[in-house]
Amino acid sequence: EDIIKEGDKGDVLYVVASGEYDCTKVIGGKETYLKTYKSGESFGELALMYNAPRAATIKCKTAGRLYALDRSTFTNIIQ
């Protein structure tokens, strides 16, 4: 299952509580594996910080749990 898709609007930061999530990016027209996110890591902050489209696609690799932090809460914490 896709959690975020490259090019989509980003409005949430995700924190991995459990499971594994693969990160890929289209480079030169080809989907390229970048890394696997695991418990304790987070992703999606770039879209929130720079108000930019998602830079990569994150897919669920194994069953797990994510916590989501919305844009306004993220901005409030950062400020």
Backbone as a chain_set.jsonl record, in Angstrom:
{"seq": "EDIIKEGDKGDVLYVVASGEYDCTKVIGGKETYLKTYKSGESFGELALMYNAPRAATIKCKTAGRLYALDRSTFTNIIQ", "coords": {"N": [[0.836, -1.178, 0.0], [0.545, 2.218, -0.845], [1.846, 4.861, 1.038], [2.684, 7.517, 0.829], [2.865, 9.309, -2.255], [5.107, 10.056, -4.813], [5.255, 13.364, -5.968], [2.683, 14.078, -5.163], [0.634, 16.333, -3.17], [1.836, 17.357, -0.022], [0.831, 17.027, 3.314], [1.208, 15.938, 5.758], [3.395, 14.622, 8.243], [5.028, 11.599, 8.887], [5.605, 9.249, 11.474], [7.32, 6.343, 12.212], [6.073, 3.745, 14.021], [6.019, 1.008, 14.083], [6.848, -1.758, 11.889], [7.918, -1.823, 8.386], [8.9, 0.369, 5.766], [9.283, 1.034, 2.438], [11.188, 3.301, 0.517], [11.108, 4.931, -2.545], [12.19, 6.541, -5.597], [11.618, 8.186, -8.67], [14.083, 8.209, -10.979], [15.681, 9.326, -13.754], [13.623, 8.257, -15.269], [13.232, 5.759, -14.2], [12.117, 3.735, -11.509], [13.72, 3.963, -8.466], [15.162, 2.373, -5.704], [15.602, 3.773, -2.496], [15.769, 3.679, 0.395], [14.854, 1.855, 3.433], [12.485, 2.603, 5.782], [12.285, 2.315, 9.31], [11.164, 1.42, 12.657], [10.994, 4.239, 14.779], [11.982, 6.076, 12.99], [11.255, 8.843, 10.735], [9.28, 10.32, 8.074], [8.41, 12.513, 5.346], [8.685, 15.138, 6.016], [9.916, 17.06, 4.353], [8.059, 18.005, 2.446], [6.372, 19.411, 4.112], [8.053, 21.342, 5.302], [8.989, 22.855, 3.119], [6.759, 23.377, 1.634], [6.262, 21.862, -0.664], [5.792, 19.477, -3.395], [5.536, 15.904, -2.747], [8.638, 14.261, -2.474], [9.333, 11.664, -2.929], [8.196, 8.212, -3.141], [6.543, 6.299, -0.699], [6.112, 3.078, 0.369], [4.27, 0.564, 2.068], [6.013, -2.069, 3.444], [6.007, -4.146, 5.307], [3.5, -5.205, 7.675], [2.454, -2.68, 9.944], [2.577, 0.219, 12.129], [1.841, 3.649, 11.911], [2.35, 7.013, 12.992], [0.768, 10.121, 12.527], [1.493, 13.507, 11.859], [0.044, 16.557, 11.527], [0.219, 19.439, 9.272], [-0.169, 22.016, 10.563], [0.321, 21.474, 13.281], [2.94, 20.512, 13.113], [4.249, 22.845, 12.138], [3.799, 24.587, 14.299], [5.29, 23.306, 16.306], [7.885, 23.464, 15.24], [8.291, 26.231, 15.1]], "CA": [[0.0, 0.0, 0.0], [1.272, 3.484, -0.865], [1.595, 5.787, 2.13], [2.748, 8.776, 0.085], [3.233, 9.085, -3.649], [5.937, 11.112, -5.37], [4.537, 14.38, -6.73], [1.445, 14.484, -4.49], [0.724, 17.396, -2.171], [2.152, 16.805, 1.287], [0.269, 17.766, 4.435], [1.398, 15.139, 6.966], [4.674, 13.98, 8.546], [4.768, 10.285, 9.463], [6.592, 8.653, 12.377], [7.151, 4.891, 12.183], [6.002, 3.089, 15.329], [6.406, -0.383, 13.824], [6.79, -2.139, 10.483], [8.956, -1.339, 7.474], [8.328, 1.145, 4.681], [10.292, 1.266, 1.405], [11.208, 4.606, -0.136], [11.616, 4.916, -3.919], [12.106, 7.802, -6.338], [11.838, 8.025, -10.103], [15.311, 8.871, -11.413], [15.943, 8.955, -15.144], [12.51, 7.456, -15.771], [13.214, 4.43, -13.577], [11.907, 3.731, -10.065], [14.962, 3.61, -7.793], [15.067, 2.165, -4.265], [16.477, 4.649, -1.728], [16.001, 3.156, 1.747], [13.715, 1.314, 4.157], [12.251, 3.247, 7.072], [11.953, 1.375, 10.381], [10.691, 2.001, 13.907], [11.739, 5.379, 15.299], [12.315, 7.018, 11.926], [10.119, 9.615, 10.232], [9.378, 10.766, 6.689], [7.381, 13.437, 4.894], [8.932, 16.486, 6.523], [10.321, 18.006, 3.309], [6.862, 18.618, 1.864], [5.843, 20.36, 5.091], [9.006, 22.427, 5.512], [9.175, 23.669, 1.924], [5.481, 23.467, 0.932], [6.586, 21.306, -1.985], [5.225, 18.138, -3.608], [6.297, 14.792, -2.179], [9.872, 14.032, -3.222], [9.511, 10.231, -3.15], [7.058, 7.352, -2.815], [6.76, 5.408, 0.433], [5.179, 1.947, 0.333], [4.315, -0.342, 3.207], [6.705, -3.322, 3.123], [5.458, -5.112, 6.262], [2.449, -4.625, 8.508], [3.01, -1.818, 10.973], [1.786, 1.347, 12.624], [2.404, 4.977, 11.699], [1.708, 8.169, 13.616], [0.757, 11.236, 11.584], [1.547, 14.847, 12.422], [-0.448, 17.453, 10.48], [1.037, 20.609, 8.951], [-0.256, 23.093, 11.548], [1.009, 21.03, 14.494], [4.368, 20.48, 12.762], [4.72, 24.236, 12.078], [3.778, 25.098, 15.656], [6.42, 22.704, 17.03], [9.132, 23.993, 14.67], [8.423, 27.657, 15.436]], "C": [[0.88, 1.239, 0.0], [0.861, 4.333, 0.33], [1.626, 7.201, 1.575], [3.239, 8.458, -1.32], [3.981, 10.304, -4.169], [5.093, 12.061, -6.22], [3.24, 14.848, -6.098], [1.705, 15.631, -3.52], [0.973, 16.753, -0.812], [1.577, 17.651, 2.404], [0.442, 17.034, 5.768], [2.833, 14.62, 7.036], [4.329, 12.66, 9.224], [5.931, 9.849, 10.343], [6.294, 7.161, 12.426], [7.186, 4.34, 13.607], [6.422, 1.627, 15.195], [6.255, -0.667, 12.335], [7.948, -1.56, 9.69], [8.293, -0.716, 6.258], [9.432, 1.492, 3.681], [10.096, 2.613, 0.738], [11.833, 4.459, -1.523], [11.408, 6.28, -4.55], [12.346, 7.503, -7.804], [13.044, 8.879, -10.495], [15.611, 8.398, -12.827], [14.863, 8.057, -15.723], [12.373, 6.08, -15.156], [13.015, 4.559, -12.068], [13.152, 3.175, -9.377], [14.736, 3.493, -6.291], [16.061, 3.083, -3.56], [16.793, 4.095, -0.336], [14.735, 2.53, 2.288], [13.635, 2.009, 5.508], [11.775, 2.195, 8.069], [11.533, 2.141, 11.63], [11.609, 3.118, 14.413], [12.114, 6.413, 14.256], [11.054, 7.756, 11.477], [10.365, 9.993, 8.778], [8.224, 11.71, 6.369], [7.606, 14.874, 5.311], [9.283, 17.501, 5.438], [9.129, 18.727, 2.69], [6.27, 19.651, 2.818], [6.754, 21.57, 5.248], [9.073, 23.382, 4.326], [7.9, 23.864, 1.111], [5.634, 23.003, -0.517], [5.902, 19.95, -2.146], [6.112, 17.061, -2.973], [7.477, 14.454, -3.077], [10.087, 12.565, -3.568], [8.211, 9.502, -2.83], [7.451, 6.447, -1.655], [5.68, 4.332, 0.385], [5.377, 1.075, 1.556], [4.946, -1.668, 2.76], [6.205, -4.455, 4.021], [4.356, -4.421, 7.063], [3.084, -3.788, 9.614], [2.045, -0.738, 11.388], [2.559, 2.634, 12.405], [1.639, 5.984, 12.542], [1.829, 9.322, 12.633], [0.716, 12.557, 12.337], [1.144, 15.815, 11.325], [0.415, 18.706, 10.358], [0.998, 21.674, 10.05], [0.444, 22.718, 12.851], [2.518, 21.02, 14.268], [4.947, 21.9, 12.78], [4.789, 24.836, 13.466], [4.973, 24.565, 16.457], [7.744, 23.312, 16.551], [9.358, 25.457, 15.062], [8.706, 27.819, 16.903]], "O": [[1.851, 1.313, 0.753], [-0.328, 4.504, 0.601], [0.713, 7.991, 1.815], [3.937, 7.469, -1.542], [3.543, 11.44, -3.989], [4.32, 11.628, -7.075], [2.736, 15.912, -6.456], [2.838, 15.869, -3.104], [0.384, 15.72, -0.491], [1.804, 18.86, 2.447], [-0.108, 17.454, 6.786], [3.413, 14.228, 6.023], [3.422, 12.614, 10.055], [7.095, 10.053, 9.999], [5.153, 6.758, 12.653], [8.193, 4.454, 14.306], [7.091, 1.077, 16.07], [5.612, 0.093, 11.61], [8.835, -0.902, 10.235], [7.267, -1.196, 5.776], [10.403, 2.163, 4.032], [8.972, 3.012, 0.432], [12.937, 3.934, -1.666], [10.572, 7.069, -4.109], [13.181, 6.664, -8.145], [13.028, 10.103, -10.362], [15.775, 7.201, -13.064], [15.14, 7.2, -16.563], [11.494, 5.31, -15.545], [13.658, 5.385, -11.421], [13.586, 2.06, -9.666], [14.186, 4.403, -5.671], [17.221, 3.173, -3.962], [17.957, 4.049, 0.064], [13.668, 2.65, 1.687], [14.593, 2.004, 6.28], [10.983, 1.312, 7.739], [11.549, 3.372, 11.646], [12.829, 2.965, 14.468], [12.525, 7.519, 14.605], [9.935, 7.352, 11.794], [11.501, 9.989, 8.305], [7.193, 11.701, 7.042], [6.797, 15.745, 4.99], [8.98, 18.684, 5.585], [9.191, 19.931, 2.441], [5.724, 20.661, 2.373], [6.275, 22.702, 5.321], [9.201, 24.592, 4.513], [7.938, 24.445, 0.026], [5.194, 23.668, -1.454], [5.481, 19.341, -1.163], [7.29, 17.293, -2.7], [7.333, 14.371, -4.297], [10.929, 12.246, -4.408], [7.258, 10.091, -2.319], [8.552, 5.896, -1.63], [4.487, 4.635, 0.365], [6.499, 0.872, 2.022], [4.473, -2.305, 1.818], [6.004, -5.58, 3.561], [4.297, -3.192, 7.118], [4.129, -4.15, 10.153], [0.861, -0.767, 11.051], [3.758, 2.714, 12.671], [0.44, 5.835, 12.778], [2.861, 9.487, 11.983], [-0.003, 12.704, 13.324], [1.818, 15.898, 10.298], [1.235, 18.996, 11.228], [2.05, 22.187, 10.431], [1.097, 23.564, 13.462], [3.283, 21.464, 15.124], [6.005, 22.134, 13.363], [5.752, 25.533, 13.783], [5.595, 25.316, 17.208], [8.614, 23.634, 17.36], [10.489, 25.866, 15.325], [8.85, 28.943, 17.383]]}, "num_chains": 1, "name": "protein.A"}
